[in-house]
Amino acid sequence: MKTIALFGAAGKMGTRIAENIKDDPEYKVLYVEGNEAGIQKLRERNLEPTTSEEASKEADVVIFAIPDRLIGKVAKEIVPSLKSGAMLICLDPAAPHAGELPDRKDVSYFVVHPCHPPLINDEIDPEARMDFFGGTKAKQNIVCALMQGTDDDYKLGEEISRKIFAPVMNAYRITVEQMAILEPAMAEVVAFTCMVIIREAMDEAIKQGVPEEVAKAFMLGHLNVDVGILFNFIDAQVSDGAKQVMERAKKTLFQPDWKEVLKPENVLKEVKAIVAGSN
């Protein structure tokens, strides 16, 4: 039986993880929170809190379900007291890629991040269809990276990751740098920013007099078609008129060098800004 210390066990991510592994017979789970409010939330869920000092000494595996900006500080406090051969799992590549983890060769570092349930899926359960984050009802993929350790360490990290983000379809093995290109660069810097602009465009259409219900139905329906076409789910093409509109609009809406944000050196700058908490 492996002992897992879950740091940030009362937070949003920590709560989902705790629910997925608290009754797993293969693990003994230690729940760690850094303040009285978090400790109280654990007790309200009938989970007994453990101090970080006790947890770090006992754990075979530590999971950080804590904000990126705190990982460096907490890791410096926790990693030195981990037993030799222990594993630290981070749920986001920002802090590991930014160099926030202490240098200790006899501890393995594993990074995992959920892909979240895909837009195009085969879910028929209504609750699964509304599970946008994953980790409860809907199936999702995950990406995994072994920052340091052995193949056996990777196997253990993937095994735990499949359980904390269950139900999981595929676990893709990549590098920490590649994961940082996916997030924050691709998924947040580019995709989330564009989605915010899409939402703002819909809100502006409403301000111009289009009924909200109509604007939302029109936007979501067209997004569905666009995903089908652009991601090759259907054998179809947008109209020539739409292509012409898109080419003209790109010159207005985007800088010519916008793809620079995906270059490794700029990704590294972004993750360093994230862990520093700077704007």
C-alpha positions in Angstrom: 0.0 0.0 0.0 1.4 3.4 -1.0 0.9 6.4 1.2 -0.1 9.5 -0.7 0.1 13.0 0.9 -2.4 15.3 -0.9 -1.4 19.0 -0.3 -4.3 21.4 -0.9 -6.8 18.7 -0.2 -9.6 21.1 0.5 -9.2 23.2 -2.7 -11.2 22.7 -5.9 -8.7 20.3 -7.5 -7.8 18.7 -4.2 -11.4 18.0 -3.4 -11.9 16.2 -6.8 -8.7 14.2 -6.3 -9.6 13.2 -2.7 -13.0 12.0 -3.8 -11.4 9.7 -6.5 -8.8 8.1 -4.2 -10.0 8.3 -0.6 -11.6 4.8 -0.7 -9.0 3.2 -2.9 -7.6 0.1 -1.1 -4.2 0.5 -2.8 -3.5 3.9 -1.1 -3.4 5.4 2.4 -4.2 9.1 1.9 -3.0 11.9 4.1 -4.9 15.2 3.7 -2.9 18.4 4.2 -4.1 22.0 4.3 -2.2 25.1 5.1 -4.8 27.2 7.0 -7.7 26.7 9.5 -10.4 27.3 6.8 -9.0 24.4 4.8 -8.7 22.2 7.8 -12.3 22.9 8.7 -13.4 22.0 5.2 -11.7 18.7 5.5 -13.3 17.9 8.8 -16.7 18.8 7.4 -16.1 16.1 4.8 -15.0 13.6 7.5 -11.4 13.7 6.4 -8.8 13.9 9.1 -6.1 16.5 8.4 -2.4 15.7 8.7 0.4 18.3 9.2 2.7 18.9 6.4 5.7 17.8 8.5 4.1 14.5 9.3 2.9 13.9 5.8 6.2 14.7 4.1 8.0 12.2 6.3 5.5 9.4 5.8 4.5 9.8 2.2 5.7 7.6 -0.7 4.0 10.0 -3.0 3.2 13.7 -2.6 0.6 15.4 -4.8 0.7 19.2 -5.0 -2.9 20.5 -5.6 -1.8 24.0 -4.7 -1.5 27.3 -6.7 1.5 27.6 -9.0 2.9 30.6 -7.2 3.2 28.5 -3.9 4.8 25.4 -5.3 8.4 26.7 -5.2 8.0 27.8 -1.5 6.2 24.6 -0.4 8.6 22.4 -2.4 11.6 23.9 -0.7 10.0 23.1 2.7 8.8 19.6 1.9 11.3 18.0 -0.5 14.3 17.9 1.8 12.2 15.8 4.3 10.9 13.3 1.8 12.2 9.8 2.2 14.6 8.5 -0.5 12.7 7.1 -3.4 9.6 9.2 -2.8 7.7 10.9 -5.7 6.4 14.4 -6.1 3.5 14.9 -8.5 2.7 18.3 -9.8 -0.5 19.0 -11.6 0.8 21.7 -13.9 4.0 22.2 -15.8 4.5 25.9 -14.9 6.5 25.6 -11.6 8.6 22.5 -12.7 9.5 24.1 -16.0 10.3 27.4 -14.3 12.9 25.6 -12.2 11.0 25.9 -8.9 11.6 22.3 -7.7 14.7 21.7 -5.4 17.6 19.6 -6.7 17.4 16.2 -5.1 18.3 13.3 -7.3 16.9 10.5 -5.1 13.3 11.9 -5.4 11.3 11.5 -8.6 9.4 14.4 -10.2 6.3 13.6 -12.2 4.1 16.2 -13.9 0.5 15.5 -15.1 -2.2 17.7 -16.5 -5.8 16.8 -17.7 -6.8 17.5 -21.2 -10.4 17.8 -20.0 -13.3 16.0 -21.7 -13.2 16.7 -25.5 -15.9 18.8 -27.2 -16.6 15.9 -29.6 -17.4 12.8 -27.4 -19.7 9.8 -27.1 -21.1 10.6 -23.6 -24.8 9.7 -23.2 -25.2 10.2 -19.5 -26.6 13.7 -18.9 -24.3 14.2 -15.9 -21.2 13.2 -17.9 -22.2 15.6 -20.7 -22.2 18.4 -18.1 -18.9 17.4 -16.5 -16.8 20.0 -18.3 -13.7 19.6 -16.2 -13.6 15.8 -16.0 -12.5 13.8 -13.0 -16.0 12.9 -12.0 -18.3 11.5 -14.7 -16.9 12.3 -18.2 -14.0 10.5 -19.9 -10.9 12.5 -20.6 -7.3 12.2 -21.8 -4.3 13.3 -19.7 -0.7 14.3 -20.5 2.2 13.0 -18.3 5.9 13.8 -18.1 8.6 12.3 -16.0 11.0 15.2 -15.1 13.4 12.9 -13.2 13.3 9.3 -12.2 13.1 5.8 -13.7 10.7 4.0 -16.0 9.2 2.4 -12.9 8.6 5.8 -11.5 6.8 6.8 -14.7 4.6 3.7 -14.4 3.6 4.6 -10.8 3.0 8.2 -11.7 0.7 7.3 -14.6 -1.1 4.7 -12.5 -1.9 7.3 -9.8 -2.7 9.9 -12.5 -5.3 7.7 -14.1 -7.0 7.3 -10.8 -7.0 10.9 -9.7 -8.4 12.1 -13.1 -10.6 9.1 -13.7 -12.2 8.1 -16.0 -9.2 8.4 -18.3 -9.0 7.3 -21.9 -5.4 7.9 -23.0 -2.3 8.9 -21.0 0.1 10.6 -23.4 3.7 10.7 -22.4 5.5 13.9 -23.3 8.2 16.2 -21.8 7.7 19.0 -19.3 8.6 21.5 -22.0 6.1 20.1 -24.4 3.4 20.3 -21.7 4.2 23.9 -21.1 3.8 24.6 -24.8 0.3 23.0 -24.5 -0.5 25.0 -21.3 -0.1 27.9 -20.8 1.0 28.7 -24.3 -1.5 26.9 -26.6 -4.5 26.4 -24.3 -4.4 29.7 -22.3 -2.3 32.3 -24.1 -3.9 31.5 -27.4 -7.1 29.5 -27.1 -8.6 31.0 -23.9 -7.8 34.5 -25.1 -9.5 33.8 -28.4 -12.5 32.3 -26.5 -12.8 35.4 -24.4 -12.8 37.5 -27.6 -15.5 35.2 -29.0 -17.6 35.8 -25.8 -17.0 39.5 -26.0 -18.1 39.5 -29.7 -21.4 37.8 -28.7 -21.9 40.3 -25.9 -21.3 43.2 -28.3 -23.9 41.7 -30.7 -26.4 41.7 -27.9 -25.5 45.4 -27.1 -26.2 46.1 -30.8 -29.8 44.8 -30.3 -29.6 41.1 -31.1 -31.7 39.1 -28.5 -29.3 37.3 -26.1 -31.0 33.9 -26.7 -30.6 34.3 -30.4 -26.9 35.5 -30.2 -26.0 32.6 -28.0 -27.8 30.0 -30.1 -26.2 31.3 -33.3 -22.7 31.5 -31.8 -22.7 28.0 -30.2 -24.1 26.5 -33.3 -21.5 28.0 -35.6 -18.7 27.1 -33.1 -19.9 23.5 -33.4 -19.7 23.6 -37.2 -16.3 25.3 -37.1 -14.9 22.7 -34.8 -16.2 19.9 -37.1 -14.6 21.5 -40.1 -11.3 22.8 -38.7 -10.5 19.7 -36.7 -11.4 17.3 -39.5 -14.4 15.6 -37.8 -16.5 16.2 -40.9 -15.7 16.3 -44.6 -16.7 19.8 -45.4 -15.4 23.3 -46.1 -16.4 26.8 -45.1 -17.6 29.0 -47.9 -15.3 31.2 -50.0 -16.9 34.2 -48.5 -16.2 33.1 -44.9 -12.5 32.4 -45.9 -12.2 35.9 -47.3 -13.8 37.4 -44.2 -11.4 35.4 -42.0 -8.2 36.5 -43.9 -9.2 40.2 -43.7 -10.2 39.9 -40.0 -6.9 38.2 -39.0 -5.0 41.3 -40.1 -7.2 43.4 -37.8 -7.5 41.1 -34.8 -4.0 39.6 -34.6 -0.4 40.8 -34.6 1.5 39.3 -37.6 4.0 37.6 -35.2 1.5 36.2 -32.7 2.9 32.6 -33.1 6.0 33.8 -31.2 4.1 33.0 -28.0 4.6 29.3 -28.7 8.4 29.5 -29.0 10.1 27.7 -26.1 11.9 30.8 -24.9 8.7 32.8 -24.7 6.9 29.8 -23.1 9.6 29.8 -20.4 9.1 33.6 -19.8 5.4 33.0 -19.4 5.7 30.2 -16.8 8.2 32.2 -14.8 5.7 35.1 -14.8 3.0 32.6 -13.6 4.9 31.3 -10.7 6.0 34.8 -9.7 2.4 35.9 -9.7 3.1 38.9 -12.0 0.8 40.4 -14.6 
